[in-house]
């Protein structure tokens, strides 16, 4: 089994004068039971994401890799806004769906993405999610789930059919109702969250969120350790607790926002420590 991690601390270019100081860490592990890691992640400012290839389906790892590749192209574009994110998700849908060979359904992938955007001079995270990979925010030591699961169990909770406490043991807890590729025209949920200094964003696959309760996630995310170490701690704890699935975490610590002097968005060597990257879980 293999694992991978990365961390960066940089003022991230955002295609204009505005910038944000981020410390970013990512870690992934195939878990105890899976031979292939179908998770993938991207940390390339202003775009961050986790994608979970649908387990049990052909080419799930390829599907999540397509999501990363498509959003890498977005990160390099001249503008990143809601229109471009919607277009990128449509491209992912088309590319993954094209893998179907007539003998069965196309593979699929979840998506939990956080894209740094500036609106009217204010910094925000544009969040997009499809499936049950999650986005959390830690503000003033309090954990908040920002995304809404697209799953059978979440629909049962929303309808009042089961209590939230029953979700962890429900026999259909891993059945999702939206995915890129495998489910045509699956819509994403979008939201805007202020990007403020002192907050942390966690993007993770269900291999983390299904093994760890909110209290454990909050405790680990609230640690003073570096983002890379926090991401590793979250994944390691999930694997040690059960490790039933691939587990991936991307942790984004917002150190602050400021106006960059270079309006072309080109940063000096003093402003950049390392270049963020990505990993497809193959």
N, C-alpha and C positions, 0 to 999 in steps of 0.2 A: 504494500500500500504506500501511496505517496501523499505528500502534503506540500502546500506552497503558500508563501506569505510575501507581502511587500509593504513598505511604508514610505510615505513622502511627507515633507513639510515644506510648503511653498505658498507664495502668493500666486494664485491661479489666474491666468488670463481669461477674460470673459468678453473678448471681442469688443472692447471699448475701454473707457477710462476707469470704470468701476472694477474693483478686485476684492477678493476675499482671502484671508489667511486661513489655510486649512492644514490640519495634520491628519493624514489618512493611513489606515492600515487595513489589510485584507488577509484572510486565511481560509483555507479550504482543506477538507479531509474526506476521503471516500466513505468513512464509517467502518463499522465492524463486519457488516454483512455483504457489502457490494464490492464486486471486483472492478467495476468501472465507475469513475466519478463523472456523473452527468451534469454536475453543477458547473457554472462558469461565472466569472465576475469581471467587472471593468472599473478601473479607477483612473480616468483620464479627464482632468478638469476641462470643461465644466460638467462632465457626465460621469455618473457613478451608477452601477447596477449589479444586481444578482439575478441570474437566470438558472432555472432548475429544469433540465431535460426530463420529460415524462418517463418515469421508471416503468419498466416492463414493455415499453414500446421500442420498436426498431429505430436506431439512430437518435436516441434521446440526447446523447452527448454532442452529436452534430447539430441538433436543433439549438441547443444552448450556445454553442460556438457561433452559430449564425447570428444570434441576437447580439453577442459581443462584437462581432465583425461589423454588423450594421450600425451599431451605436458608436463604434470607433470612427466610422466615416462621418457620423453626425458631429462628433467632438472636434473634428478637423475642419468643419464647414465654417463659413464666414459669419453665420448667425445661428443661434440656438434659441428657439422660442417654441411656444406650444404648437404652432403650425408645423414646424420642422420635426418635433417629437412625434406628432400624430403621423406625419408622412413616414418617419423611420419605422414606426410600429407596423404600418401597412406593408412596408418593404419586408420586414421580418416575417409577417404573416404569409406573404406571397412566396418568399424564398423557402420557408419551411414546408409549406403546403406542396411545393413542387417536388419534394422528396418522395411523395406517395408514388408507388409503382403499380398500382392497380390490384395488388394482392392483399391490401389492407389499408388501414388508416395511415395518414401521414404521422410522423413523430410530432411531439409538441414540446413547448417550453413555457414556463411561467416567466414573469418579469416583475421585478421591483426596482424602479429607477428613481434617482434623485438628480435633477439637472439644475445647476445654479443659473438663475436668470435675474435680470435687473429690470424693474418696472417703475417708472416715474422716480428714478433715483434710489429706490429701495431694493434691498437684496432679498431674494426668495429662493426657496427650493420648490421647483416644479416636480411634483411626484406623479408617477404613473405606475399602476400595478394591474397585472392580469394573473389570476391564479392565487396560490396561497403562499408565495414568498412575501415576506413582510417588510414594512418600514416602521421603525420606531424613532421617537425623539426623547432625549433626556434633557429636561429643563428644570433648573433649580432642584436637582436631585430627584425629580419625579419622572417616571417613565410613562410615555403615552404611545399607544399604537396608532400610527397615522394611516395605515392601509386597512382595507376591509377584505377579508378572505373571500374568494370566489370558490366556495366548496359546498358540498352537500351538508356537512355538519354546520357550517355557518348559516345556511338557509334554515336549518332546523332551529338553531338558536334564535335567529331573527323572527321566526314565526311563533316562538314560544313553545315549540314541541319538545325541546330538551333544554336543560339548564346548561350554562357555560361550563360548569364543573364536570359535565358528562362527556364533553368533547374529546378529552384525551383517551378515553376507553371506547369510544363509539366504533363499531366495525367498519364504518364508511368514512373514517376520519381523514383518509388520504385521497378521497375521491374529489377532484376539482370540477368545477362547472364552466370554467373558461381557461383557455390556453391558446398560445400562438401556434398556428399550424394545424394541430389536430382538430380544432373546433373553428369552423369558418366564421368569419365576421364577429369574433369574440371581442366585445368592446373593452377598452381599458377605462379604469377610473383615474381621474386627474384631480389634483388639488394643489393649492399654493400655501406654503408655510414660510413665515419669515425666517431668514437666515441670520441669526443673532450670535454675537460672540459669547462664548461660554456654554453653548449648547452642543449636543452630540447627536448625530444621526446614525442609526444602525439599519443596514439592509441585510437580510438573511434569508436563507432557504428554510423550508420547513424541517430540515434535519436539525436545525438549531431550535426553532420555536416550538416544535412538537416534543422536544426532550426537556426543555427548560421552562420553568414557570416564570411569570412576570417578575416575581421577587428576585429570583436568581439573575435574570437578565439585567434588572435594574442595578443590582449590587455590583455585578461585573462591569457594566457600562459606566458606572459612577466611579470606578477606580481612578486614581491619579496616574496610573501606568500609561505608557505610550499607546497610541492607537493600534499599532501593530501587535503589541502584547495583549491588549484588550480583545482584539479580534481572535487571536490565538487562544486566549483563555476561554472565550465563549464557545468556540468550536471544540476545543479539548474537553470542556465540561460536558458538552452535548454528546460527544463520542463516549466519554467515560460513563455517562448516565445510562446510555442505551446504545447509541451508535447504530440505530436501525436503518439510517439513510445517509446519503451524502450530506455533509454539513458545511456551509459557507457563510462567512460574515465579512461585511465591509463596514468599517467604523470611520466616520467622518467627524472630526472635532473642529468646530468653528472657533478659531482664535480671535477673529475680528474682521471687520470690513473697513476698507479705506478707498480713497481715490488715488489711482495710479498716476504718476506724473507722465508716463509714456502713454499717450492716448492711442498709440498703434497696438498696444497690448503685447509688446515685445519686452520681456523681462531681462534684467541684468543677471550676471552670474551670482551676484550677492543675494538676489531675491529667490533663487531656485536652488534647492538642495539636490533633489533627485527627481527624475521624471516618473510619474505614476505609470502604471501598466495595466495589464489584464491577464487573465488566465482562463482558458477553456479547459474544463475538467475532463480531459481525455486520458 
